[in-house]
Amino acid sequence: MGLMENQGPIPFRYCPTWNNNEDFKNLIVEVWSQKFMRSPYYVWETKLKNLRKELKKWAIENEK
């Protein structure tokens, strides 16, 4: 295997300093409060996917 071989998407990394940001907390509440009407597994998986997507966008916008 070559060093430059595509290994897939970069894993999501959580930054503990985000806890101090009120916008971060509001984003979590907003995304997690979305309603879905399916099986509990589907709801859990969908909320996690949505949260990951929104956190990635938020992290890029709030990078310092």
N, C-alpha and C positions, 0 to 999 in steps of 0.2 A: 504494500500500500504506500502510495506517495504521501508526503506531508501536506500537500495542497488539495488532496482529495476532498470533495464535498461531504461533510459529515452531517448535513441536514441543518435545520434551523438552530439558531443560537438559543440555548435554554433561557427561560425567564429567571431573572435574579432579583430577589427582594432586597431592598435597601432599608435597614432598620431606622435610618434617620427620617424616612417618610412618615413615621408615627407622629412626629412633631408638627406635621403640616395639616392644618385644618381642612384644606381642600382634598387631601388624600382621604381623610376620614369620611368626608361628605361623598366622595366618589364611591367608596366601598358601600356605604349605605344605599346610595342611589342605584348602583348596579345590582346589589344583592336583593333589593326589594322588588325587582321585576317579577311579575307573576307569569307562571307557565302552568298549563293544565295537561300534564302527562304523568308518567310514572315518576316516582321519587328519584330514580337513577337519572332519567332524562333531565329533570329539573336541576339536580346537582351538577351534572356534566355541563349543561348549557350555561348555568350561572358561572361556573368556573371558567369556561371558555370566554364568555363575555367579559368577565372581570380581568382576565389576562390581557385581552385585546385592549380594553380601556386603560389598564394600568401602563401598558407599553406606550400608548399614545400620551398619557399623562406624564410619564417619566421623561419622554423626549421633550415635551413642552416645558417642563419645569427643571430641566438640566441646568446646572450652574457651573 
